[in-house]
Amino acid sequence: MSSDDGHHRIGIIADTAYKQYEKRLLKEVLQNPAPGHVAIIMDGNRRFARDLGLAPEEGHKEGRNKLEEILNWVMEVGVKVLTVYAFSSENLNRTQQEIDELMKLFEESFYKAADDKRVHRHQIRIRVLGMVEILPEAVRQAIKHAEDKTKDYDRYHLNLAIAYSGREEIIQAIKEIAGHVKSGKIELEKIDEKMFSQYLYTKEFPDPDLILRTSGEVRVSNFLLWQLAYSELYFVDVYWPGFRKIDFLRAIRSYQQRARRYGK
């Protein structure tokens, strides 16, 4: 047997073992309640591309493909709300070329999602969280197209945080509440956590049960700062485009194994 044949055989065995492990993990996860809302900080696209000798935009394209793939995994385990950190307001400090490439990718992706048969078959509502007004007009139109075509769906929810800043979200909520207090629309004494949450982008959703970050970085990077107060956090040392189904299932299993006591 040649060395090539040997390597091929080892590859087949490894692939079979991986598939068996994935099946076992999925079976285990399906035996327990899934988190209702999962939020993901999709980090590592550029480093993934760099390690492969590719341009940054190739990493972003692979990241987009991974998001399309993970939608299937999320629905398979029963997660109803998925919120992903796609582009922070701080990302606007990147090179103009990279920003232009990203905006073009966003525009293409929203039109593609609006026509995706899977989106309509599973009734997935698409929404964007963030300062949409600072995005290019072409991207805003693509976002509106996707949001309008899915606005009547409520079986699953896909939220994309674009031009998003957790601190800015809180500041905007404070300004709006202050204006309503000043105008007499609400009383100062009536302001509480529940009311404050109604002024955030995520007002229609429960707070995330699980926040997952890829790439090995252990921080939340200005993402859902108010909403993550009681979220379980999970960090995985894999770049987003290389994130595998077993990585996702391990994150869900970890969430299921943790005691949800909320300080009680």
Secondary structure, DSSP 4 states (H G I P E B T S, - for coil): --HHHHHHHHHHHHHHHHHHHHHHHHHHHHTSPPPSEEEEE---HHHHHHHTT--HHHHHHHHHHHHHHHHHHHHHHT--EEEEEEEEGGGGGS-HHHHHHHHHHHHHHHHHHHT-HHHHHTTEEEEEES-GGGS-HHHHHHHHHHHHHHTT--SEEEEEEEEE-HHHHHHHHHHHHHHHHHTTSS-GGG--HHHHHTTSTTTTSPPPSEEEE-TT--S-TTSSTTGGGG-EEEE-SS-GGG--HHHHHHHHHHHHHS---TT-
